[in-house]
């Protein structure tokens, strides 16, 4: 069975408020979004009726999400909340509802299901690399080339299929 796992953008788009489907999120994401409805009774009703469930991912899967995000080069763009959503999706084998490119890239590289909200979703999946347009050298990260001082740029090395298998 697929579970809908919501990141903050799904709440901002109103996904759980207009849906009868059960949804999951983490306490970190809930803390981030609980201000979005001035009348907190809406979120409280979702929790009370068990249509919104707050779950914490296993520490091992959080570490797996961190490792995967470092492999794709998305780690610096992801918050702890984002990583918790990826890890929860691994735990529940569900579907992440998000428009966040970095979450989507890491999740798709792990073979997880993604559903975009207000965009068409990501088309290309891969690994980010930093490169110097001056001396044409590649680097794992940074803002400036350590060899020539030129500001580094980022590009996505595209992949055709998932290459990071899930091992819990």
N, C-alpha and C positions, 0 to 999 in steps of 0.2 A: 504494500500500500504506500502511495506517495504522501508525504507530509509537506505542507507548505511552511517553509522556514523564512521568516520575514526579517529583513534588515531595516534600518531606519527609513530608507527611502520608500519602502512599502507602506509604512505607517503614514508618512507625509502624503502619499498618494491616496490614502484612505482605503487601502485594500482590505484590512480586517473589518472595517466598519460597514462595508457594503457587501460582505460575503457571508454565506452561511457555513463555509468550510472551516474546519479546525485549523488553527495556525499555531506555530511555535516561534519563540524567540528566546533570547538569553536575558538574564537580569541586567547585564551591561547595556544592551540595546533598549530594554524597557526603561531603565533610568534615563537614557538619552532622549527618549521620545515622550515620556509621560506628561510633559508640558503641552503637547500639541493640541489637546482638547481642553479648553478652559474649564469645561464641566467634566471633571474627572470621572463622573459616573459612567461615561461611555466605556472607558477602558476597564473600570471596575466591573461593569456588567459582562464584558467579554471574558474577564477572568472568572467571575462567579458562575457563569454558564459553561465554563470549561471550553469555550471556543478559542480562547487564547491561553496557551500553556507556556509557562516560563520554565525552561530547562537549562541546566548547565552542561556544557560538553565535558567529556572525560579529559583529564590533563594530557593523556597520551595523544588524543586526537588534536588538542590545541598545539602540541609540539609538532605533530604531522602537518598541520595547517601552516605553522611558522616555517617549517622546513620547505614545504612546497612553495610558499610565497617567496622565500629566498631563492629557490631554484628558478622561479619565473622572473625574478627581479622586481616583484610587486611589493615586497615587504615594507619598504619605506613609505608607500602610499596607503598602507592598511593600518587602521586603528585596532586597538584591542577588541573593540566591539565587532569589527569586520572579521577578525580572525576567529572570534567566538562563534559567529554565524557559520563560517566555513566548517569549523570543527563540529558544530551541532548537526550540520547536514551530513557529515561523514558518519556520525553516531547514529542518526535516525534513517540514513539512506533516503533522504527526502529530496525536495526541490527548493532551491533558494529563489525567492522572489526579490529581485534587485535590478537596479539600473547602474550599479557601480561597476565600472570596467575592470578594476583590479580584482574585486571579488569574483567577477565572472571569469576572468582569465585564469586565476588560480583554481577555481572550482572546475572549470572545463578541462584544465590540464590534469586534474585528478579524476576526471570522468564523471563528475557530479552533474545533476540536472539543474539548469538555470532557466528562469522565466523572466523576461524583462517586463517592465511596468509601462513606461511611457515612451520607450525607445524601441528600435528594432532589435536591440541587443548587439552583442559583439559578433563580428564576422570572422575576425582573425584571432587565433589563439597562438600563444607562443611564449618566448622568453625575451625579456628586455635586456639590452646591452647598452652600455655607455661607450661612445666612440668619440674620437677627436677628429673633427673635420680638417684640422691643420696637418697633423702628422699621420693621420689615418690609423692610429692605434686603438685597440679595444681595451676597456677597463670594466671591472665589476661594478664600481660605483664611483661617486665623487662628482664634483662640480667643475673641476679644472683639471686639465691634462697635467700629470706630474712630469711629463717629458718636455712639453713645450709651453705650457701655461694657457693654452687655448681653452675657452669654455667647452665642456663636454656636451654632447647631444645624446638623445636616447632614440633607439629604434627597436622595433619588435621583430625578432627572428621568428617567422611563422612556422607553425607545426601543422601537419595535416590531421593527426590523430593524437589522442591522449598518450603520453609517454611516461607518466608518473603513476604507477599502480598504487592502490591503497593497500597498505599493510598496517593493520592496527597493532 
